[in-house]
Protein backbone atom coordinates (compact mmCIF):
# COMPACT_ATOMS: atom_id res chain seq x y z
CA UNK A 1 0.00 0.00 0.00
CA UNK A 2 2.83 2.35 0.95
CA UNK A 3 4.61 1.41 -2.27
CA UNK A 4 1.52 2.29 -4.32
CA UNK A 5 1.25 5.70 -2.69
CA UNK A 6 4.94 6.38 -3.36
CA UNK A 7 4.51 5.40 -7.00
CA UNK A 8 1.48 7.67 -7.37
CA UNK A 9 3.36 10.62 -5.84
CA UNK A 10 6.29 9.98 -8.15
CA UNK A 11 4.00 10.02 -11.20
CA UNK A 12 2.39 13.29 -10.07
CA UNK A 13 5.85 14.86 -9.64
CA UNK A 14 6.93 13.69 -13.12
CA UNK A 15 3.74 15.11 -14.62
CA UNK A 16 4.33 18.44 -12.90
CA UNK A 17 7.87 18.58 -14.20
CA UNK A 18 6.74 17.69 -17.71
CA UNK A 19 4.02 20.32 -17.59
CA UNK A 20 6.45 22.98 -16.39
CA UNK A 21 8.95 21.98 -19.04
CA UNK A 22 6.33 22.23 -21.81
CA UNK A 23 5.17 25.62 -20.55
CA UNK A 24 8.74 26.90 -20.34
CA UNK A 25 9.47 25.67 -23.85
CA UNK A 26 6.40 27.46 -25.16
CA UNK A 27 7.52 30.74 -23.55
CA UNK A 28 11.03 30.31 -24.92
CA UNK A 29 9.66 29.59 -28.39
CA UNK A 30 7.49 32.73 -28.29
CA UNK A 31 10.48 34.82 -27.16
CA UNK A 32 12.57 33.29 -29.94
CA UNK A 33 9.90 34.13 -32.54
CA UNK A 34 9.69 37.71 -31.25
CA UNK A 35 13.47 38.08 -31.52
CA UNK A 36 13.41 36.74 -35.07
CA UNK A 37 10.74 39.28 -35.99
CA UNK A 38 12.75 42.11 -34.42
CA UNK A 39 15.82 41.01 -36.39
CA UNK A 40 13.77 40.93 -39.60
CA UNK A 41 12.41 44.44 -38.87
CA UNK A 42 15.92 45.75 -38.21
CA UNK A 43 17.15 44.21 -41.47
CA UNK A 44 14.31 45.88 -43.40
CA UNK A 45 15.15 49.21 -41.79
CA UNK A 46 18.83 48.69 -42.63
CA UNK A 47 17.98 47.92 -46.27
CA UNK A 48 15.81 51.04 -46.44
CA UNK A 49 18.66 53.23 -45.20
CA UNK A 50 21.02 51.49 -47.62
CA UNK A 51 18.72 52.20 -50.56
CA UNK A 52 18.40 55.85 -49.52
CA UNK A 53 22.16 56.15 -49.26
CA UNK A 54 22.65 54.61 -52.70
CA UNK A 55 20.08 57.00 -54.18
CA UNK A 56 21.91 59.90 -52.55
CA UNK A 57 25.26 58.66 -53.88
CA UNK A 58 23.80 58.55 -57.40
CA UNK A 59 23.11 62.26 -57.14
CA UNK A 60 26.85 62.94 -57.07
CA UNK A 61 28.39 64.48 -60.13
CA UNK A 62 31.94 63.46 -61.04
CA UNK A 63 32.66 62.73 -57.41
CA UNK A 64 31.23 66.00 -56.14
CA UNK A 65 27.76 67.18 -55.19
CA UNK A 66 25.11 67.89 -57.83
CA UNK A 67 26.17 70.95 -59.85
CA UNK A 68 24.45 74.23 -59.19
CA UNK A 69 21.81 75.60 -61.54
CA UNK A 70 20.91 79.12 -62.55
CA UNK A 71 17.17 79.22 -63.16
CA UNK A 72 15.92 81.29 -66.06
CA UNK A 73 12.71 82.23 -67.83
CA UNK A 74 11.72 80.07 -70.78
CA UNK A 75 9.36 81.35 -73.43
CA UNK A 76 8.19 78.07 -74.97
CA UNK A 77 5.49 76.16 -73.12
CA UNK A 78 5.80 72.96 -75.18
CA UNK A 79 8.76 71.13 -76.73
CA UNK A 80 8.89 68.08 -78.98
CA UNK A 81 11.10 65.05 -78.31
CA UNK A 82 11.73 63.11 -81.52
CA UNK A 83 13.74 60.19 -80.11
CA UNK A 84 13.43 58.11 -76.96
CA UNK A 85 14.92 59.98 -74.01
CA UNK A 86 15.55 59.82 -70.28
CA UNK A 87 13.59 61.73 -67.67
CA UNK A 88 15.89 62.53 -64.72
CA UNK A 89 14.90 63.09 -61.12
CA UNK A 90 17.19 66.12 -61.03
CA UNK A 91 19.34 68.16 -63.42
CA UNK A 92 22.77 66.82 -64.34
CA UNK A 93 23.82 63.74 -66.30
CA UNK A 94 24.59 61.81 -63.11
CA UNK A 95 21.05 62.13 -61.79
CA UNK A 96 18.95 58.93 -61.54
CA UNK A 97 16.47 58.23 -64.35
CA UNK A 98 12.83 58.10 -63.21
CA UNK A 99 11.21 57.25 -66.53
CA UNK A 100 11.73 56.81 -70.25
CA UNK A 101 10.25 59.32 -72.69
CA UNK A 102 8.75 57.77 -75.82
CA UNK A 103 9.62 59.10 -79.29
CA UNK A 104 7.36 61.83 -80.71
CA UNK A 105 6.36 63.06 -77.28
CA UNK A 106 5.27 66.62 -76.55
CA UNK A 107 6.45 67.76 -73.12
CA UNK A 108 5.14 70.68 -71.11
CA UNK A 109 7.95 72.95 -69.89
CA UNK A 110 7.56 73.95 -66.23
CA UNK A 111 10.96 75.51 -65.58
CA UNK A 112 14.44 75.88 -67.04
CA UNK A 113 17.97 76.45 -65.84
CA UNK A 114 21.57 76.57 -66.94
CA UNK A 115 23.56 73.82 -65.22
CA UNK A 116 27.10 74.65 -64.21
CA UNK A 117 29.60 73.24 -66.68
CA UNK A 118 26.89 71.77 -68.90
CA UNK A 119 23.97 73.32 -70.76
CA UNK A 120 20.33 74.32 -70.48
CA UNK A 121 18.08 71.79 -68.77
CA UNK A 122 14.27 71.80 -68.76
CA UNK A 123 11.96 70.72 -65.97
CA UNK A 124 9.07 69.10 -67.82
CA UNK A 125 5.84 67.18 -67.44
CA UNK A 126 5.09 64.13 -69.58
CA UNK A 127 1.82 62.22 -69.86
CA UNK A 128 1.56 58.58 -68.78
CA UNK A 129 -1.19 56.68 -70.57
CA UNK A 130 -1.36 53.36 -68.71
CA UNK A 131 -2.73 55.43 -65.82
CA UNK A 132 -4.33 58.89 -65.95
CA UNK A 133 -1.31 60.73 -64.54
CA UNK A 134 1.79 62.76 -65.39
CA UNK A 135 5.48 62.37 -64.63
CA UNK A 136 7.75 65.33 -63.90
CA UNK A 137 11.50 65.50 -64.26
CA UNK A 138 14.50 67.05 -65.99
CA UNK A 139 15.77 66.68 -69.57
CA UNK A 140 18.40 68.40 -71.67
CA UNK A 141 17.01 71.10 -73.94
CA UNK A 142 19.30 69.76 -76.70
CA UNK A 143 17.24 66.54 -76.70
CA UNK A 144 14.16 68.51 -77.73
CA UNK A 145 13.09 70.66 -80.68
CA UNK A 146 10.69 73.55 -80.98
CA UNK A 147 7.06 72.52 -81.58
CA UNK A 148 5.83 74.30 -84.70
CA UNK A 149 2.94 74.29 -87.13
CA UNK A 150 5.08 72.32 -89.57
CA UNK A 151 6.00 69.48 -87.19
CA UNK A 152 2.91 69.49 -84.92
CA UNK A 153 1.62 66.19 -86.36
CA UNK A 154 4.82 64.49 -85.20
CA UNK A 155 3.70 65.12 -81.62
CA UNK A 156 1.81 61.86 -81.10
CA UNK A 157 1.42 62.51 -77.38
CA UNK A 158 -1.04 64.87 -75.74
CA UNK A 159 -3.47 65.07 -78.64
CA UNK A 160 -7.05 65.78 -77.67
CA UNK A 161 -10.40 64.31 -78.70
CA UNK A 162 -13.48 66.31 -77.83
CA UNK A 163 -16.53 64.83 -76.16
CA UNK A 164 -19.04 63.41 -78.65
CA UNK A 165 -16.54 62.68 -81.43
CA UNK A 166 -17.15 59.40 -83.32
CA UNK A 167 -14.79 56.61 -82.27
CA UNK A 168 -14.46 53.09 -83.65
CA UNK A 169 -13.37 50.37 -81.22
CA UNK A 170 -11.60 47.86 -83.48
CA UNK A 171 -8.01 46.85 -84.04
CA UNK A 172 -7.55 46.97 -87.81
CA UNK A 173 -8.17 49.78 -90.26
CA UNK A 174 -10.19 47.44 -92.50
CA UNK A 175 -12.71 46.86 -89.69
CA UNK A 176 -13.63 50.53 -89.28
CA UNK A 177 -16.46 50.37 -91.83
CA UNK A 178 -17.83 47.22 -90.16
CA UNK A 179 -17.78 48.78 -86.69
CA UNK A 180 -20.62 50.84 -85.27
CA UNK A 181 -19.39 54.26 -84.24
CA UNK A 182 -19.60 55.26 -80.60
CA UNK A 183 -19.40 58.75 -79.14
CA UNK A 184 -16.45 59.75 -77.00
CA UNK A 185 -17.95 59.93 -73.47
CA UNK A 186 -15.85 62.97 -72.53
CA UNK A 187 -12.85 64.99 -73.67
CA UNK A 188 -9.80 62.72 -73.77
CA UNK A 189 -6.06 63.19 -74.03
CA UNK A 190 -4.69 60.29 -76.10
CA UNK A 191 -1.54 59.11 -77.85
CA UNK A 192 -1.49 58.37 -81.58
CA UNK A 193 -0.03 54.96 -82.41
CA UNK A 194 -0.43 55.19 -86.19
CA UNK A 195 -2.03 57.28 -88.93
CA UNK A 196 -3.70 55.75 -91.98
CA UNK A 197 -5.84 57.22 -94.77
CA UNK A 198 -7.34 60.05 -92.74
CA UNK A 199 -7.78 58.01 -89.54
CA UNK A 200 -5.69 57.71 -86.37
CA UNK A 201 -5.34 54.65 -84.16
CA UNK A 202 -5.01 55.98 -80.62
CA UNK A 203 -4.39 54.76 -77.09
CA UNK A 204 -6.23 56.05 -74.02
CA UNK A 205 -5.60 55.52 -70.30
CA UNK A 206 -6.87 52.16 -69.09
CA UNK A 207 -5.83 50.29 -72.24
CA UNK A 208 -8.57 51.49 -74.60
CA UNK A 209 -7.48 51.50 -78.27
CA UNK A 210 -9.73 52.85 -80.99
CA UNK A 211 -9.82 54.63 -84.35
CA UNK A 212 -10.89 58.22 -84.87
CA UNK A 213 -10.91 60.52 -87.89
CA UNK A 214 -7.73 62.59 -88.02
CA UNK A 215 -9.81 65.72 -88.65
CA UNK A 216 -11.31 65.25 -85.17
CA UNK A 217 -7.90 65.31 -83.48
CA UNK A 218 -6.65 68.48 -81.83
CA UNK A 219 -2.86 68.55 -81.67
CA UNK A 220 -1.00 70.03 -78.71
CA UNK A 221 0.28 72.87 -80.89
CA UNK A 222 -3.27 73.86 -81.80
CA UNK A 223 -4.16 74.35 -78.14
CA UNK A 224 -1.55 77.13 -77.96
CA UNK A 225 -3.11 79.10 -80.80
N, C-alpha and C positions, 0 to 999 in steps of 0.2 A: 504494500500500500504506500509506504514511504517512498519506495523507488518510483512508483507511478507518479506521485506528486512532484518528485524531483524532475522527472522527464517532462512533465507538463510545463513546469516553470522554465526549464531549459528551452523548450519550444517557443514559449511566449517571448523569452529574451531574444532568441534568434530572429523571431518575426519583427520585434521592435527594432533590432539592429538593421534588418533588411529594409524595413520601412523608412528608417532614418537615412540609410544609404541612398535609397531611390529618390527621396525628397531632396537630399543634398545634391545628387547628380543632376536633378532637374533644374535646381537653382544655378548650378555651375554652367549647365548647358545654355540657360537663358542669358547669363552674364557673358558667356562666350559669343553668343549670337549678337548681343548688343555691341560688344567690342568689334566684331567683324563689320557691323553696320557703320560704326563710327569710323573705322579705318576706310571703308568704302567711301563715306562722305568726305573724309579728308582728302582722299585721292582725287575725287571729282573736283573739289575746291582747288587742289594743286594743279590739275589739268586746266582748269579755267584760268588761273593766274598765268600758267605757261602759255596758253593761247593768246591771252592779252599781251603778254610780253613779246611774243613773236610778231603779233600785229603791229606793236609799237616799233619793233626793230625794223619792220619792212618800210616804215615811214622815213627811215634814214635815207640820206641822199649822198652817195659817194663817201660814206663813212661819217658824215656830219648830219646835223638835224635837217629837216625839210627846209628847202630854200625859202627865202622871204618872197612876198609878192606885192606888187604895187597895183592896187585896184584902179580901174579906169572905166570911164563911160564907154558904152558900146552901142552904136546906132542901130545895128540890125537885130531884129527880134528873132528871126528864124535863119538857120543855116542848113545846108544840105550836105549829108555825108554820102559819098558815092560808093565807098568800099567799106567792108567790115572794119570796125574799129573797137577800141577799148575805152570803157567808161571807168575812170579812176575815182577812188574815194577822196583824193585830194590832188592838188596840182603837183607837178613834178613826175618825171619818168619812173622814179622809184616807188611811187605810191601804189598800193594794192589795187587790183582791178575788181570792180564790183559787178560789172556786167559787160556783155558784148553788145555792140551796136550793129544792127543788120545793115547791109548795103541799101542805098536809096532811102535813107531815113532822114526825115526833117526833124531837127532838134530845136527846141525853144531856148534861146539864150537868156539866162537869168543874171549873169554877172560876167566880168572879164578882168583879167589882170596880167601884168607882165612879170613873169617869173625870173628871178635873178639868175643870170647866166644862161637862160634858155630863150623862150619866146613867149608870145601871147597865148594864154590858156583861157578857155571859156567854161563857165559853170553852166551846165545845160540840163534840160529835162527831156527825157525820152519816154515815149509811150510803151507800155507792156500789154500785149494783147491776149495772153493766156489768162490774165486777170485784169479787171478794170482798174488799173493803177498806173503810176508813173515812177520812173527811176530818175534820180538826180546825181550828178557827178561832174567830173572835170575831163575835158578833152583838149587837145592842141587845136588851135585855130587853123593851122596848116593842114589838118586832116579834114577840113570842111571847105565848101565853096559857097559863094553867095547864091541865094535862092532868087531866081529871076523868072520873068514871064516866059522866057525861052526854055528854061529847064524845069519848070514847075511840075511837068508830068512825070519827071524822074523821081519826084518825091512820093514814093509809094505809101509812106507812113502818114498818119494824121490827115487823111482825106475824110471828108464828111459826107454823109448821106442824110438828107432831110426826112423828117417824119412823113409817112404817106407815099414815099417813092416805091415804085414797083420793084420787087426783088424775086429772084427765081432760085429756089433751093434745090439745086441739082449739081452734080459734079462735072459733067462734060458740057462743052459748048453746044454740041449737037442736041442735047436734051432740053435746051431752053424752050424751044417751040412746043415741046410736049408737056412742059411743066406749067401748072396754073400759077399765075403771078399772085404774090402776097403783097401786102402793104407793110413797109417798115413801121414797126410799132412806135418808134420814137427816133429822134435824131441820134445818129450813131457815128462814132469815129472809128474808121476801119483801116486796114492795110490791104493794098492791092497786091495780089499774087501774080496775076497775069492779065494782059489786055488782048482782046481778040475781036476784030470786026465790029467795033463800036460798043463792045461790052467789056466789063471788068469782072474778074473773079476775085472776090474779096474775103478777108478773114475778120471776124468780129470776136470780141472777148467771149469766152465760154465755149469756143470751138465751133462757132457757126460759120460755115462757108456758104456763099451764095453768089449768084450773078446779078449784075445791075447794069443798066445802060450807062455808058461812059458820060453821056450828056447830063446825067443826074448826079455826077460826082462833083463835089466842090473841093478843089485842091487847097492845100494850106496857104499857098501864095495868094489865092483869090480872097481869103479871109482878111488879108492885110490891106486890100484895095476896095 
